[in-house]
Amino acid sequence: MDIKNEFSWSQSRRRMFNECRRKYFYNYYGFWGGWSYTADRRTREIYILKKLQTLPMFLGDSVHRTIENYLNELRKRRAVLLSTLVKQFRGFMSYGFEESRGGKYRVNPKKYCGLLEHEYDTPVSEGDLDDLILQGELCLKNFYNSKVLNEINTMDINDWLPIEQFQDFSFEGTTIYVKIDFALVHEGKTIIYDWKTGKTAETDGTQLAAYALYATKKWGAKLPITTREYNCRFDQLNESKVGEKEIEEVKDEIRKSIAEMKELLFNPGSNAAREEDFERCKGPQCDYCNFKRVCFEKEAKD
């Protein structure tokens, strides 16, 4: 059975659309069908490049996976030592790095880790990996000893909300995807947690409000909803409230974003897109783009 490329919306999709239209095309349209070994060379290449992570992304993903596994153990009322978390995290990093360095992702990009730095021959030493691992260990130590985790541990496990692998809801006929790290209900009030591992930046109000919108749709959460963004690297907590005003604002933002994306489609009804309709940006961001090889391949041949 053929899989259809259905239009959907997410905050990461919106962010990429605003960053570079051509990158957006490759990531959501150009790769389609590239998982098949019978795909044409260029489509297969785009699919492989789509799966690449930068080292900072790899670090963040490994920390998130470790925390997710830890909270799942707590949900089962199983205590886990910090040393166990660190060991698991180091395993994610070491195995993933070796998979990427060995080029396994080029055979099966869905199964094996692929790093942009290896794909584009950016020098990465063992020392660079060790520094990255130390950053991740700091994130885990901060989280393990944080007031945030202590607060979670004081809550009844029955108050923890179910976090599904795929989180989505329908908004005016469009599927909206979100990625909530953790949530619970305390004294009738919903609290959503979001873990960060990178440099401090302004809180993304659209993302957090979209999480709250999901909570109202899926969990029947009542407003206002509390969002707690915890930066594990710097042990910083930012708290905000999402009420009716913020919900209406994010609805308008999503509508506007969907309209902008669909405006560039060749056939919005079938979610069909053409590469030439998506403008290619040129700037420093191109140096860190997964798709720079296919994006500039014509210039490279001339």
N, C-alpha and C positions, 0 to 999 in steps of 0.2 A: 504493500500500500504506500502510495506517495505521501510524503509529509509536506504539508502546506506551510509556507512562510506567512504566518498571520501577523498583522500589525499589532504592536503592543507598546506600552510606555513604561519607562522607569527613570529614576533620577540619573543613573549612570548613562542611560541612552540620551537623555536631555543634555547632560554635560558634554558628551562626545559630539553631539550635533552642534553645539555652540563652539566647541573647540576647533573642529574641522569637518566640513561637510563631506569631503572625499573619504576621510578616515571613517566617518559614520557609515557611508555607503559600503565600504569594504567589510566593516564589522557586522552589519546587519543584513546585507544583501549579496555582496560580491562573493562571500564564502559559501553561499547556499549550494548544497550538493557536494561540497569538497570533501566530505567524510568518506565518500565512495572512492574506491580505488580505480573506478572507471571514469572518474571526473577528468576533465581536461586539465592540462598542466597548470594553467594560471589559476583556475578555481581551486585546485588542490593546494597550490602555494598560498593563496589568500587564507584558506582554512587553517593551514599550519601556522601562519603568522598571527592569525586571530587569537590563537591559544597561548601565545607567548606572554610571559610576565617579566616586568623589570625586577631587579633585586629588591627594591623597597616594597613592591607589591607582593613578592614572594615571602618576604619577612612578615608583612601584615597578615597574609593568608595563613601562614604557619602559626602565628600567635592566636588568630581567631579560631583555628581548628583546635588548638590545644585548650583554649578556654571553653569552647563548645563541648568538647569531650569531658572536661572537668565538671561542668555544670550538669551534664547528663548523668555523671556518676553521683553527684550530690542529689539529683532527683531520685536516684535509686537508694539514697541514704547510705552511700559508700564514701568514706573519708579517703582523701587522696593527699599524699604529701607533696610539698612544693618540689622536692627533689625528683619525684616521679613526673611531674609536669615538665620540668626542665629537660629531663631525659627524653620524654616523648617529643618535645619541641625540637631538640637537637637532632633526633632521628628524622623528623620531617625535613629539616633543613639539609642535613647531610645526604640523605637518600635522594631528595629532589635535585640537589646540586649535581650529584654524580649522574643521575639520569639525564639531566640537561647537557652536561659536559660530554657524555657519551653519545649524544645525538639521538637518543631513543625516541624523542618526541617527533622526529621527522618520519618515523615509521607509524607511530600511533600517538598523535598529539593529544587525544582525549585521555589516554591512560597515563602518559608520562609527562613529567614536568619539562617545560621548555623555557629558557631564560633569554630575553632579548640580547643580553650581553654576550651570550655564547653564539647566538645566531648571527650576530653582526661582528663577531671577533673583537669585542671590546675586552681589553686586558682585565682579568679578574684573578687576583692572587688568593692563596690560602689565607693570607692575613686579612684580606678584604672580607672573606667569608667568616672568619673568626670574629671580626669586628661586628659584623651583622648579627651573628649569633649572640654576642654579648648584649647587643641592643635588645634583642628579643627576650633574653633572660631577664634583663632589667624590667621589661614590660610585664613579664609574668610575676616577678617578685613584687613589683608595685601592686599589681592586681590582687595577688594572694594576700597581701597585708593591708589592703585598702579598706577604708570605711565603707566603700560601696559594697564589697563582698561581705563585710561584717554585717551590714544592713540586710543583705539578701539572706544570709544565714540565720538571721533572727526571725525571718518570715516563715509561715507555715508552707511547706512544700505544696500543699493542696491549693495554695493561692498562686502558684506559678502558672503562667499561661502557656499553652502548647505552642512550641515553635516548630513549624513545619519546614521541611527542606525547601519546598517551593511555596512562597507566600505571594498570593495574588488576589485581586478582587476586580470586579467589573465596575467601570465608571463610564456611564453614558455610551455603552456599547464597546468600549475599549478595555482590554485586559491591562491592569496596572500591576507591575511587579515591585515588591519591596524586599528588603533583607534585614529583618529585625533580629538583633543579637539576643535579646532577652527581655522578658516582660512579666509583670505580676500584678495582682490586684491586692491592695492593702486598704482595709476599712472602706471598701466600696469604690476606691479610686485606683485607676489604672496608671501604672508607671512603666515607661518604656526605656530600656537601656541600650546604649550604642557605644561599642568599644572603638577607640582610635589608637593608632600606633605611630603615627607620623608627627611631623612638626605641627605646632599649634596653629590654628587658623580660625577664621570666623565660623561660628556655628552655622550649618546649612539649614536655614529655616524651612526651605521647601522640602528637603528630605525628611526632617523630623515631623513636619506637618503631614506629609504623605503617610508616614508611619501611623500617626494618630488617626488619619482617615481610614486606614486599613483596620485599626482597632475598633472603630465604630461600626465598620461593615461586617467584620468577621467575628468579633468578640462581643458586639453590642455594648462597647464601652461608652460610658457617659462622660461628657465634657464638663470641666476641663480635664485634659490628660497631661500628666507630668512626663517630660522627657529628660533623661539624664545622660549626657554625653561624657564618658570618662576616657581621658587620654592616659593610657597605661604607661607610656614612655615618660611623661612628665608628672604623673600622679595628680592630674588636674581634673576637676569635675565642673561641668557647666550644666546648670539646670534651667529649664524653661517650661512654660505652660502653653498648651495649645487649646484654645477655646473656639467659639463659633466664628470669630473674626478671622483667625488663622486658617480655619478649615475652609471658609469661603474664599480666602485669598489663594490657598493652594489649589482649590478647584479651578479658579480662573487661570492660574499659572499652568496647570496641566492642560486645560482646554487650549490655551494659546500655544503651548509647546506642540501639542498634537497637530494643530492646524498648520503650524510652520513646517513640521516634518512631512505631512501629507501633501503640502503644496508642491513639493519637489518630486512627487511620485509621477511616473509616467501614466499609471493607471491606479488611482487610489482604491478603487473597488476590489482589485485583485492584489493590492499591495505590490505592484510591479514597479521597479526602479531601473534607471539607466545611469551608468557611471558618469557620462558627460553632463548630466543634469546636476551633479553635485560638485560644487566648486572646490578646487584644491588650494589649500592655504600654503604659504611659504613663510617659514620663520624658524626660530630656535627649537620650537616644539617638534619640528620634523626629525631632529637628531634622535629623539626618543620615541619615535612612532614605529609601531610594529610593522606597518605596511610600506615603509619608505622604499623598499626594493621594488615592489610592483608599481608603486606610485610614480617612481622616477625611472622605470626601466626603459622607456623610449629614449630619454635623454642619455642614459648610460650606453645605449647602442649606437648613438650618433657620434 
